[in-house]
């Protein structure tokens, strides 16, 4: 083998996953991955099927929603309940605001 040439080594995804999750946790203070793992228990199975927490900036949680009707329903009637449920699941105030946005949106607002 020539000097300076790298050998490719196969690595199982399962071996990389803990390191990747640790990096994500550090960037979000560890809260977003924990919210993701608890999400169905926090909001219920049906809501979880249509939503995904995607960004946590400070105490503002951005949640992508796969359907406009669901987004309107959650925004109008369930925002406060979800904020309270997230905070209750952690036993402290983790979020104070939640923003719903269409799935695939790149906006961090």
N, C-alpha and C positions, 0 to 999 in steps of 0.2 A: 504494500500500500504506500502511495506517495505521501510524503510528509505534508501536513497542512490540510489534507483531505479528511473530512469527517466521516465517521461510520454512522450509519443510521441504525438506531436501536428501536425495536418495537416496544411500546409500553401500553399496557391495558388502561382503558379509560378509568376503571375503578381505582387504579393507583394514582391517577392525576386528580381525581375529583376532590379528595380532601384538601389538597393544596389550593385548588381553584376556589373552593368554598371559603377557605380561610382568607384568601385575598379579598373576596367579595365582602365577607363579614367585616374585615378591617376597614374597608372603604365606607361602609354604611354604619359603622359602630356596632356591627353584629346584628342589627335589628332587622334589616330587610330579609335575609335568609330565614330568620326565625319567624317573621310574619308569613313568608311564603309557606313554610312548613306547617304552620298552624291555620292557614287561611280557610280551608273547608270547615274546620271546627269553629272558627270565628264567625263566618258569614253564612254558613250552611251550605250543603251540597249544591243546591240549585243555583244559588248566586255564584258560588265558586266555579261552576261550569262555564259561566259567562264572563268572568273577571279574572284579572291577573295583576297583583301588585308588581310594579316595574321600577319604581324609583322612590327613594326616601331621601329627602333633602331637608335637613333639620328635623322639624316635626310635621312636615308636609308629605303625605303619602300620595303618589300618583298611581292610579289604578286604570289599566286598560280594560275596556268593555267591548265585547264582540258584536254588539247590536245596539242601534240607536234607541230602541224602545226600552231596553234594559238600562241604558245610560240615563235616560230621562227619569225613569222610575227610581233608580238609585239616587240620583242627584236631588230629586224633589222630596222623596219620602224616607230615605234610609241613611242618609249621610251621617246624621248625629248618632244613630243606633250603631253604625259600623265603627265610628270613632270610639264610642264608649266600649264596644265589644273588644276592639283591639287593645285598648288600655286595660280593660279588665283582665284580659288573658295574660298580660304581662305584670299585673299588679302595680302598675305605675303609669304615669302619663308618658306614652311613647309618641303619640301623634295628637295634634290639635286641629289638623286640617286634612281633608281628603279631596283630591281632584280626580274626577272621572274623565277619561279621554278615549277617543276611538282606538280600537286595536290597530297597532302598526304606526301610531303617531310617534314622531320623534321629539315632540316638544317636551321640555322639562318643566314647563310652567304649570 
